[in-house]
Amino acid sequence: MAFLNEVPSLIRRAIRTGTNMHLVGEPGIGKTSVIEQTVADLVKATPDFWYGNVYTPSLSPVDFTAMMPDPATSTLKSFHNDRLPNAFLTPDLVGLLFLGERDNADPATNKALQKYINNEDMGGLRKPRGVIVVSDSNDIGHRSGAVQQSLALLSRSCLVFIQQDADVTLKHFSKIDLYPYVQAYLALRRENISTFDSVIKNREYRVWANPRAWERVSDMQRDADAHQETLLADEIIGSVGEAVGREYLAFLYAAKELVSYDDIVNKPTKAAKPDKLSDVYAITAMLAHSAIPEHMGAIRTYISRYGSEVQVLFLRLLVSSKSKNMMGCTRTKAFTEWFAQPELRDAVLG
């Protein structure tokens, strides 16, 4: 078992050792994106490094080697897929061939694929020794179209199961600048980064929350804001599911409509102070994610209007935040004096 942030080092090690690798994980967690970004970084650093990408279910057995008649010679000639590197043409090629959704291909195709991965001669087509194959798929139990493949194919690669990790995902969301309110909500409700387990456990056929879906929501919300439009509830629910979608909508209402960030930092002693606990938590999460160092004094004044429980929640969310401003905020005088209060510090660290 490996976490998503460990995939780049897995791939780099596979390249150095000439090891083919097959990664399996639940849908929507970002396996393919991480693989493609890792290879893009390698190509940028080493321009001679070859990279090819083939969607495996689009292949058929004749896409490896096909025989066609040559009327001029009355013989059959072999034709090969030029998207697959061939040792007979480029024996010294070094690189990586990525096969997406490998286990969604039919077994006959993967029977041919196992020969290619194993560097066997397929009638004039053979994988160069310097090219490794990295593939990915969902597990059969994920009900996403993966089918049982042969043990022979399985033995051709190192099999690694990839697991989604909340800290890694939140850090990635911060790095790609996901919509701030999505980040704030997920910092508070980390279990809703992915709800795939409940779909499988209850054998349901429905939309579920996952990292890919949250990126979709982020893109749609940024576009709606840019065009002064309102994102429909159904667009959010249709991306992350009914229960999570409605909870996120309630969070948005509390964090954006009841009191704004600007109201809090400009009028910390007079800005609206909701009483409903879920609204308070939403506002606190929004502030912890959106805070910048120069506003820490005002934010402390506002949050201090609540009891110690809310202050502890804010401080915990801030210090665990993946926000790019977290370090700067925790170095301000307002934060250090606030955090120095024994009852707050002990509760946060405990």
Secondary structure, DSSP 8 states (H G I E B T S, - for coil): -EEGGGHHHHHHHHHHHT--EEEE--TTSSHHHHHHHHHHHHHHH-TT-EEEEEEGGG--GGGTEEEEEETTTTEEEEEE-TTS--TTT-TT--EEEEEETGGGS-HHHHHHHHHHHTT---SS----TTEEEEEEE--GGG-SS-----HHHHTTSEEEEEE--HHHHHHHHHHTT--HHHHHHHHH-GGGS--HHHHHHTT--S----HHHHHHHHHHHHHHHHTT----HHHHHHHH-HHHHHHHHHHHIIIIIIS-HHHHHH-TTTS----SHHHHHHHHHHHHHH--GGGHHHHHHHHTTS-HHHHHHHHHHHHT---TTHHHHHTSHHHHHHHTSHHHHHHHH-
